[in-house]
Every structure is written in structure tokens, then in C-alpha cells.
Amino acid sequence: MAKAVNVKAPALGRDEEVDATLFAGRKRPMSRAELMRALAPAFASWIKATCLWDDNAAIGDYRFGILATKVAPRVHVYVQFWSEPGEPVLWEVSSGHWNPPTDKWLAGERSQRIEAMGFEIGGQAENFHREVVVQTAAEATRIARSVVDIFYNCFDYRGLSPIEAHLAYESRGEPDLAYESFSPEDLIKILEACDFRITAMDGDADAPIIRAVRRDIETTITCVERVDDEHLYRHALLTADVEVPAEIAAAVTDAAVPLIDGAANVITLGTTLMFDGGVTVGWVVRRLEDWDAMMSSSQTTGGRPAGVKARKSSKRVH
């Protein structure tokens, strides 16, 4: 009797992977029916573990599973699956393109058999590939039986060598702390880490105001959308007064009411940082850098900031 090892695939969490021997092989050649009985349940288990997702899956999650064996000296062949939540599964069969002498061993009639099962050469690895829907255990079981047929009919596998499996669960996302609100003191730390110099703070509980300077530009940060009675705010309004050339000021004045009384060539630029829904500190830093770049651009196009000279800060957010 052929010996199976680790037939059932383990449940993996993000950033986990596992290697296992699914089938130890035997000394005499096996028929297709024998291979189907020995391999299909194990293949189905690993395909389910690769391709079926639950409600905990997140955007950017992916798994890939590989079933591989050696069918001749230096000839390694495999079937692999790439799966993302809610997407068709990419099902690939090795072509040997980058792995001589597997390329020659698979050429000709064996390649034709693979193509007859609906695969075509493509992708970066230039493997045989196709897309398939795997959303239920029944679909995984059906595909597992097709994988046995690929091993038997296309690879000429007869059960004489072990079958190894690899499964990995990864994500394009990176774990980080997310915040739906910040205190003014939190924002001051981030501003100072971005080389803003804090010049004033108004501690009004409903809409505290921070004034910060960088590149001679004074930015006013107004904290709004307070979280209940907490000292936390879901939005931050950034504004800065910029003196612009007369022709630009005239165009703005023609389109809207002057924003600053008594200074027709000064306009107020503004943007809103919204934290509700969850943002990282890095996101806030990038938005402040974008804001600073916009202010700097106003200088290079002829505008002059209505602010005071800034000095560098070496503080960083912790």
C-alpha cells in the first residue's frame, strides 16, 4: 500500500507557509485508478486550503500552493495555484521553460496533452496556465481529480516518486496601527517630525487650532469633528494664506469672493485630512508632505507666503 504523509493541509495565517510530503511513492507503477484513490483526497485538501476564503480575508491577501514531483533524472514538474479573495484562481502547469532538461522532457506530445486540457503558454514564467473558479469544496475536489489526470496523462507519473507540497499565505498589505482620530498633541508630534515649527496652539475644546511654520509658510490646522466628549478629532482642516501675482489674484477674484478682506492679492489655500475610516501615521505624514509641496509650488510660481521663517526640527514620531 502506498504511504501518504500530511494528507490534510493545515490552516495557515498571514505570513505563514508550510512544506510537506503528500505522497511517499511506491516501488511498483500505479494505474490511473490507484493514483486517483491515493492522491485526489490529498490534492483536494491542499487546493481547498489554497483557494477557499472566509470572511477574515482582506484586500491584498493571496495564497499560492504547489504540488511537485520528480519524474525523471533532473526533471521536476509541478502544478500550482495562485488565489486571491473573490478572484478567479490562476492554475498553472510547469512548462520547463526556465528549467532544462524539463523543457525538453515536456516538449512535443506531453505539451500537447497539457494544451488539450485547456491550458496555454503565458504569463511571466511562461508556464501553461488558465483561470478557474474555485469557490466551493466540490469545485476544489473536481479540480483535484483533474490534477491527478495531469500527473498521470501529461507528466507520465506512475507513483514511483514522492509528491511534495508547498503552501504560503501572504499579503500585499503591511500590518500597521490605524487611527480614526487624533488629539492636537498627536498632530503636533507628527508636524514636528515633518519639520514644521509650532508657533501657537489654541486649546478650544470644540475646534482647537494649531499654527505651524515650514518654508516661511504658516499653516493653520483646525481640529474638527470631535469624538464625543473626548480630546480626539476625526478631521483636520489645513489652511495657509499665500500672496500671488496680481493677474492670478484677479482671476480668483473674478471667480469667487476674495477670501481675505483688505488683501486682494492674498488667497487662502486649504485641504482637509479625514481620519475616520482609519489612517496610519505614515499616511498623515505623506499628506503633510503633499501640502508642503503645494505650498512650495506656490512660491516657485510667483506667490509669496504670508508667514515667518521656519527652523528645522530633528524630532521624529514614535
BELWOUR-V692879 format. One record per run of one state. SS is the DSSP state (helix for helix, strand for strand, loop for the rest). FROM is the first residue (numbers start at 1). LEN is the number of residues. If there is no record, write none. Layout:
ss:SS from:FROM len:LEN
ss:SS from:FROM len:LEN
//
This chain:
ss:loop from:1 len:3
ss:strand from:4 len:1
ss:loop from:5 len:11
ss:strand from:16 len:8
ss:loop from:24 len:8
ss:helix from:32 len:20
ss:loop from:52 len:9
ss:strand from:61 len:12
ss:loop from:73 len:2
ss:strand from:75 len:9
ss:loop from:84 len:5
ss:strand from:89 len:5
ss:loop from:94 len:8
ss:helix from:102 len:5
ss:loop from:107 len:2
ss:helix from:109 len:8
ss:loop from:117 len:3
ss:strand from:120 len:3
ss:loop from:123 len:4
ss:strand from:127 len:6
ss:loop from:133 len:4
ss:helix from:137 len:18
ss:loop from:155 len:8
ss:strand from:163 len:9
ss:loop from:172 len:7
ss:strand from:179 len:1
ss:loop from:180 len:2
ss:strand from:182 len:1
ss:loop from:183 len:1
ss:helix from:184 len:10
ss:loop from:194 len:3
ss:strand from:197 len:6
ss:loop from:203 len:6
ss:strand from:209 len:6
ss:loop from:215 len:2
ss:strand from:217 len:10
ss:loop from:227 len:6
ss:strand from:233 len:11
ss:loop from:244 len:2
ss:helix from:246 len:10
ss:loop from:256 len:10
ss:strand from:266 len:9
ss:loop from:275 len:4
ss:strand from:279 len:1
ss:loop from:280 len:1
ss:helix from:281 len:20
ss:loop from:301 len:3
ss:strand from:304 len:2
ss:loop from:306 len:13
//
